[in-house]
Amino acid sequence: MTTHTSQKNTEDAKKMLVDYLQRVDQLKAKDRTLIPPQEMQLLDPELRSHTLDEVAIGFTADQARIEALRCLQCIKKTCVEDCPVSIDIPGFIHHIATGEFENAASVIRQTSLLPSICGRVCPQETQCQAHCTVGRALKDVDKSVAIGRLERFVADWERINGKVKEPEVKPETGKRVAVVGSGPSGLVVAADCRRQGHHVTIFEAFHKLGGVLRYGIPEFRLPNEIIDREIETLRRMGVEFQTNFVVGRTRKLVDLIEKDHFDAVFVGTGAGLPFFMGIEGENLIGVFSANEYLTRANLMHANETGKADTPMFPSKHVAVLGGGNVAMDAARMALRLGAEKVMVIYRRTENEMPARKEEVRHAKEEGVEFRFLENVKRILGNEKKWVQSVECITCELGEPDASGRRRPIEVPGSNFLINVDTVIVAVGNGSNPLISQTTPDMQVNKRGNIIVDEMQKTSIDRIFAGGDIVLGAATVILAMGEGRRAAAAINKMLADEIQREHAT
Amino acid sequence: MKVMAPLIAEERQPGQFIILQTESEYGERIPLTIADADRKEGSITLIFQVVGKTTAQLAQFEAGDDLPAVVGPLGKPTHIQHYGHVVCTGGGIGIAPLYPIAQALKQAGNRITIILGARSKELIILEEEMQAIADECIICTDDGSYGRHAMVTEPLKEQCEKADKPAMVIAIGPPMMMKACAETTKPYGVFTQVSLNTIMVDGTGMCGGCRVNVGNEVKFVCVDGPEFDGHLVDFDNMIARLHAYSDIEKNKYKCFVEEGWKEKMVSQ
């Protein structure tokens, strides 16, 4: 396997580690900041742009220990403050530095249930790593301690070495919790409620579990095997799964309580309806929402043309509209499905792009082209109504808008055409209307997101909600954070009830 | 085909559909309308035409076999109320989803005229059931092998020309037929509701693959539909989109027929 890190680098890392360990007691903060940040091994860009194999290979054990030695073990843990699930970051990193990986894993497991997923998809550079003292000292957030990569290293080490321990489950309470949706927030609620001894059933609309982790985030960023393992852990804990079940349609939400006698329900149905641009030609053949494009590939395996019954559009020249992580995923997926040319068209510049820097870098390495300061005005088709080209206009940056980013201003008369056969629209999602359509008493805001209190409780008794159905399109870790809070509220509600039942 | 699905049988209402897969790992998700349901037995009835690989595979399922995935009921139910005189027009396989709607409209006290059409006599389905609920039932075939030798639009036009023109028309069938029905009723200002069967992946409002233009607005068939005002639907765009994968689908079907599904089952 060709990788960025050669054999020599691996040997260098070993020597470097031995050197640091010999004088570990004398290492001052200054010395630690001078330890070079470790580069994570990646698959060769040319090779990986044709396969779904995971792009990032991860740290070697030696690299992880060197990276861990960079941590200053600050008394005031600024990194922890910005972690939605409050992982004891210096704590687990300390164990990595000393080579006690199993201990590192148990520190993470105290607060995070899905570290192999978070280590891969969390935006650490805007959370824990944004406030790392090392990064600040070096005046570069990219030089912060690589907390996410270390988390991933520990989680992978634990899994590969068969050290994953199921969380302890308390004696059965007889209380029943329904979780609607098996995405990141739902999985966290299921685990947290099950740990307290409540019976938990997860209802999933698809035939496969994992929600956005499965249909949205591509295999090359988050392998399905990792999702399968996390779900298997829940299954072993006694969580039940019901697939092909659309709450709202197969069963009304309130019927879960009234007819099926669940004591609490958590709604984590995720983001819904994809937004389109509202421009001419968006219903031509060859225009997809990123959701559809990625779902066909990720969930339905449409890339495996010989085997899969779900067809994949044969794209040669692809325009991806948008600048977020989903746009990056769609562009990189298009390359892997055989497109010859993939362009991301974004109306601002690279600095304003909401996508993670790392994802943008990986996309560029793989050959995705970026066209900044351009906006698509309309999509043109041929007589069969198939996409033929996009009409773009050049933009300039003006004053900052409400989002704080400089507003793109179109340059009149600068219109031009780019020939493409596929357009993927990745400009965000609205809320899924199913629950609100079928649950008249559920209070939602004007965007259709469910309104909850600080304990994630909805306007209906015993029903809680979290994740993208509450937040709008957000991140996996924020969804997990909401799930954690909802589970705490559900567990408290059920514990109080049990106490009252015992008292009477 | 009867499928045991007690929860769907209990919840389903006229106008709704299901999505099923014939293989769990590599199967595609196809929407099919629910023709009937038996709550007591916990079953739903699906009537489908073999048009591609998945429906061909489905046709080979035998009593007692398990379908890997059936999910539903999806889509908004038909709004049922007393309108007065309603003309229910069904074309080919579209007669199947029309049946429960006509039934419910009849129960709501409407006078029901039913127009059934198909290419030829053997493709007219549910005739007896429809006759039983219709105040008037007109049958047409394209080849004249049964009933009137006409397209359904011919008697539909006559209905609209009558002094007591219908309060509402429901048209379900192939897209071309629904388009023609909507065009027929438009000059008479008779509200015409059509039920669209677009390509879907998830069917729960996530992928947007089923979108159609309805009165210059983008609508999602799976959560906003499947029923829309036929006078507002951009049928030409919808029909073009239905053919997005025609070549791939035809090829898959051909390979499937040549390979022989049964043999594949034995070798597994």
Interface residues (C-beta under 8 A of the other chain):
Chain A: A205 F206 H207 Y215 T243 N244 F245 V246 R249 T250 R251 K252 G270 A271 G272 L273 P274 F276 G278 E282 N283 I285 G286 F288 S289 N291 E292 T295 R296 M300 H301 E304 K307 A308 D309 T310 P311 F313 K384 K385 N432 P433 L434 Q437
Chain B: L7 I8 E11 Q21 E23 S24 E25 Y26 G27 E28 R29 K53 T54 P68 A69 V70 V71 G72 P73 L74 K76 V201 D202 T204 G205 M206 C207 G208 G209 R211 V212 N213 V218 F220 V223 D234 D236 N237 A240 R241 H243 A244 Y245 I248 E249 K252
